[in-house]
Amino acid sequence: MALSLLVVSIAFYLKDYISPDSSLYGILSLLSMGGVVVMVIAFSLGMGAMPWIIMSEILPINIKGLAGSFATLANWFFSWLVTLTANLLLDWSSGGTFTIYTVVCAFTVGFVAIWVPETKGKTLEEIQQFFK
């Protein structure tokens, strides 16, 4: 996701310096559209399902309902926030908008790598020990 967003942001930055009549301008348009498509596919295969995977594997049974509701609320709230601010940011700078999205995506990868435990082959009790 971060790499495809980086491609989109670079394409938008380069489009500012190229004449709209140039053939490179059209190529950059296709590149930015392709980058967005790849990002959506990568999101659907990876980070899109992350809140529900984390809820099902990490949360203890006694708080799963409440914590799951909060996680779902937070997920939809931040989706709404991105949708709300996207047009404002795109009016400011298309390249800047996708640069911000790239940085947030890269931060998310780092966060998951550092703070989200590996759960493959572990019992719920072993996962809970990780948080103590």
N, C-alpha and C positions, 0 to 999 in steps of 0.2 A: 504494500500500500504506500509506504513512504517513498519508495523509488518511483512508482508511477506518478505520485503527486509531485515529486521533484521534477520529473519530465514535463508535467503540465505547467508548473511554475516557470521553468526555463523557457518553454515554448512561448508563454505569454510575455515574458520579459523580452525575448528576441523579436516578437511581433511588433513591439513598440519602435524598433529601430529599422524595420524593413518596410519598403513601400508596399501598399496593398495590391499594386499591379504585378508584383514579383511572383514568380512561381514558387519561391521559397515560402512566401506568405501562406499559400494554400497548403503546402506541405506541413508547415507549423500548425495550421488549423487542424489538419487531420491527425497530427501527432498529439495535440492537446485533447482532441476528442477520444483518440485511442487510449491515452493515459487515464482519462476519466473512466472509460469502460473497464480497463484493467483494474483500476482501483475499486470499482464497484464489485467486480468478480472476486478480487482478493478479500474485500470486506465480507462478502457473503460466505466465502469459504473459511474465513478466520475470525476476525474480531467481531463480526456481527453476532455470532453465537456465544461469544465469551461470557456475557452476564449470566446466561442460562446454564452454561456448563459449570461456571464457578458456583452458582447457587446449588446445583444438584450434587456437586462433589465435595464442597468444602463446608457448607453450612450444617451445623448440628440439627438434628430433627426437631428439638424443642423450640428453635427460633426460625425454622425454615420458612414458615408461612409469613411471619412479619418481615423478616429480612428479605425474603423473595419479593414481597410487595414493595418494599423500599427500593430494592435494586431495580425492579421494573419501572417504578416511578422515576428514579434517577436516570435510567437509560432513555426513557421517552422524553424527559425534560431536556436532557442535553441534545437529543436529536432535534427537538423543537427549537432549542437555542441556536444550533448550527443553521437550521433552516431559516430562522428569523434574521440572523445576522449576515447570511451569505450574500444577499443582494446589496446590503449596505457596504460590505467589504469589497464586493466586485465593482461597485461604483467608485470606490476609493482606488483600488489597484487589483487587477486580475492576477498578476504575478505575485503580488504581496499576499493576496488571499490564499493562494495555493502554497505559498511559502509558509504561512502560519499553519495551514493544515498539515504540511510536511513535518514541521517541527513538533506539533502536537502528536502526530502519528509516531515519530521517532521516540519521543518521550514515553509514549504508551508502550512501545516495544521494550524499552529499558525498564519501565516500571514492572511489566509482566515478567521479564527475565529475572529481576531482582526479588520482587515481593510475592509473586504468585507461586505457590509450591507445586512441585510435580506430584501428581496423584496416581500415576499409572502403577498398578500393582500394590497399592497401599490401602489399608482399611481406613474407615472413618476415624477410628481412634488414633491411628498413626498420623493422619492429617491434622487432627486436633492438637496433637503434641507439638506440631510445628509452630502453632500459634501461642503456645504457653511459654 
